[in-house]
């Protein structure tokens, strides 16, 4: 018999598996600020360049729920290392790409690698830390998942302003190489997990669920396309979007049926029979919808209406990142002492209060004026992520953690995409209504309107415009003022709605009844410090 492996320090395991997750989370948002530069380099239209983000998102969501399936066949560690290698290779190819087709294809390769990183890290950390420290384990995971999308635009803005756009991809190479070495050296699958996976893999190979995998790929790819491109094509006014939505609905319905009747399903949907897992996962999906909407709306407001650069808007939001990094470990320690339902309730209320506060922004608002609201939101998100991810998996057996983390990550990703799609649409519709409401008060018969036009015409006349041109310029200027004020009203409305909608998840806390000790089973634990 071979000698038993000496346990690895759990913090080395944590650092090792966090590299990939952090890079994947950053890359989901870092590219957005570089799209104008990439578009110019590859000669793409505005419509075409969106496929760089859409292709990455589609590839990511397809892989997430299959992480456990792949882990049973090849081993969790091998899947993580292979995914990280695919991600790094995809990054290198993206940096070397010279055409739109190449960038889109290589971004899809990146997405295939990134999709398995989050759920695999989450499962590894859950299997590495003892039950009493699960909150701290998920706090460390949360810092990578939540901080990544927040840091991405700022880091991307700095790179684009000071270097060539390709470095937003090349920067992943040394970090990825270090992550690969550390995972190879320090991460080892627990014996109980390896034994369970080996037994499950033998049964899985005899009953491969190819139909389920095919339906999953088609359903998630079309759903993600619908969410990513629907707003741009005016949703169901487009025949393409309508057809894609129909295919997604049918494919996902057939997928659910197939997984419930398959002898060995590729994705274990029966986990949703656990009310704690379902409630924690659903609230987490709503949380990410609000988080992504906030990360989309505030930078857009600052850049479009306040005149901030991409990097300036990223720096303005940095206090939220810093407070999340500070508070998240504290919440991780509180988890073992305080009811998860209380922590989540505090988080929901704080995020909603932050949304109500930030909904009062105006054209006179400065970055310092927004800090107070986003700090409240940052504390709220910290109180949400740790107890939700920890509680959702509290009743899941260790051998099924990879299945549960894959589904948990998938719903977070889909929730984020739905949040962006829904709130972008709400912003567009609210802008139209606000413009109509403001314009209704600007009739030519009103003396204050004529006074304002006279002032604007005089301003342009002083700068050399003839009377007719000055009048036309004054009308255009007044139209610009109406447009900006309408967008302010629209932003305020949508940000207020995010707070109201988030409060609606509070009833789901009733189902968040946590078994802190988890299922009774033999537990492998890595060594303490």
Secondary structure, 3 states (H helix, E strand, C coil): CCCCCCCCEHHHHHHHHHHHHHHHHHHHHHHHHHHHHHHHHHCCCHHHHCHHHHHHHHHHHHHHCCHHHHHHHHCHHHHHHHHHHHHHHHHHHHHHCCCHHHHHHHHHHHHHHHHHHHHHHHHHHHHHCCHHHHHHHHHHHHHHHHHHHHHHHHHHHHHHHHCCCCHHHHHHHHHHHHHHHHHHHHCCCCHHHHHHHHHHHHHHHHCCCHHHHHHHHHHHHHHHHHHHHCCCCCHHHCHHHHHHHHHHHHHHHHHHHHHHHCCCCCCCHHHHHCHHHHHHHHHHHHHHHHHHHHHHHHHHHHHHCCCCCHHHHHHHHHHHHHHHHHHHHHHHHHCCCCCHHHHHHHHHHHHHHHHHHHCCCCCCCCHHHHHHHHHHHHHHHHHHHHHHHHHHCCCCCHHHHHHHHHHHHHHHHHHHHHHHHHHHHHHHHHHHHHHHHHHCCCCCCCHHHHHHHHHHHHHHHCCCCCHHHHHHHHHHHHHHHHHHHHHHHHHHHHHHHHHHHHHCCHHHHHHCCCCCCCCCCCCCCCECC
